[in-house]
């Protein structure tokens, strides 16, 4: 992850919403952790992405996070984040399958 290290900040825009995160854990090809610094919908957001090589090939991606959603958004955030993280993890897996000629 060229130029990325623990403490690095990342900024994302989804529509009109801008969020900022700080990388907290970075173990090459094993674990990635981050925390929300600026997020208008969530407080206390912390997440980790763990990668584990499977015995018959492939990689298991386990993305876990904790947060408190802003009142009025609690009903919406859990299914939204589950869909969002699933989409990102699936995209990563698809990209890896195309990039790795095994």
C-alpha positions as CSV (number, residue, x, y, z in Angstrom):
1,X,0.0,0.0,0.0
2,X,2.5,2.6,-1.3
3,X,2.8,5.6,1.1
4,X,0.3,4.3,3.6
5,X,1.3,3.7,7.2
6,X,-0.3,3.7,10.6
7,X,-1.5,7.2,11.4
8,X,-2.2,8.1,7.7
9,X,-5.6,9.9,7.2
10,X,-7.9,9.0,4.4
11,X,-10.9,11.1,3.1
12,X,-13.9,9.7,1.3
13,X,-16.9,11.3,-0.4
14,X,-20.1,9.4,-0.9
15,X,-22.5,11.8,-2.6
16,X,-22.6,14.9,-0.4
17,X,-21.2,13.1,2.7
18,X,-17.5,13.4,3.4
19,X,-15.8,11.2,6.0
20,X,-12.3,11.0,7.3
21,X,-10.5,8.0,8.8
22,X,-7.2,7.3,10.4
23,X,-5.3,4.0,9.8
24,X,-4.6,2.3,13.2
25,X,-3.3,-1.1,12.2
26,X,-1.4,-2.2,9.1
27,X,0.0,-5.7,8.8
28,X,0.9,-6.6,5.2
29,X,-1.5,-9.2,3.7
30,X,-3.0,-9.9,7.2
31,X,-4.8,-7.1,8.9
32,X,-5.9,-3.5,8.3
33,X,-7.5,-1.4,11.0
34,X,-8.9,2.1,11.0
35,X,-11.1,4.5,13.0
36,X,-13.5,7.2,12.0
37,X,-12.3,10.7,12.7
38,X,-15.0,12.7,10.9
39,X,-18.3,11.1,10.1
40,X,-21.6,13.0,10.4
41,X,-23.6,9.8,10.9
42,X,-21.4,7.8,13.2
43,X,-19.3,8.2,16.4
44,X,-16.8,5.8,17.8
45,X,-16.3,4.0,14.5
46,X,-13.5,1.5,14.6
47,X,-13.0,-1.4,12.1
48,X,-10.6,-4.1,11.2
49,X,-10.2,-6.1,8.0
50,X,-8.6,-9.5,8.5
51,X,-7.3,-11.6,5.6
52,X,-6.7,-15.3,5.9
53,X,-5.4,-17.6,3.2
54,X,-7.7,-20.6,2.7
55,X,-6.2,-24.1,2.4
56,X,-7.7,-24.7,-1.1
57,X,-6.8,-21.3,-2.4
58,X,-8.5,-17.9,-2.1
59,X,-8.7,-15.6,0.8
60,X,-11.3,-15.2,3.6
61,X,-12.0,-11.5,4.2
62,X,-13.5,-10.7,7.6
63,X,-14.5,-7.0,8.1
64,X,-15.7,-6.1,11.6
65,X,-16.5,-2.8,13.0
66,X,-18.2,-1.0,15.9
67,X,-19.9,2.3,16.0
68,X,-22.7,4.4,17.4
69,X,-25.1,5.8,14.8
70,X,-26.6,9.2,15.1
71,X,-30.1,9.1,16.5
72,X,-32.6,8.8,13.7
73,X,-30.1,6.9,11.5
74,X,-29.7,3.8,13.7
75,X,-32.4,1.8,11.8
76,X,-30.7,2.6,8.5
77,X,-26.9,2.4,9.2
78,X,-26.6,-1.4,10.0
79,X,-28.1,-2.7,6.8
80,X,-26.4,0.2,4.8
81,X,-23.0,-0.6,6.2
82,X,-23.4,-4.3,5.7
83,X,-24.3,-3.8,2.0
84,X,-21.5,-1.3,1.6
85,X,-18.8,-3.5,3.2
86,X,-20.0,-6.6,1.3
87,X,-19.7,-4.7,-1.9
88,X,-16.2,-3.5,-1.1
89,X,-15.0,-6.9,0.0
90,X,-16.5,-8.6,-3.1
91,X,-14.8,-5.9,-5.3
92,X,-11.5,-6.6,-3.6
93,X,-11.9,-10.4,-4.1
94,X,-12.8,-9.9,-7.7
95,X,-9.8,-7.6,-8.3
96,X,-7.5,-10.1,-6.6
97,X,-8.8,-13.0,-8.7
98,X,-8.1,-11.0,-11.9
99,X,-4.7,-9.8,-10.7
100,X,-3.4,-13.2,-9.5
101,X,-2.7,-15.7,-12.3
102,X,-2.5,-18.7,-10.0
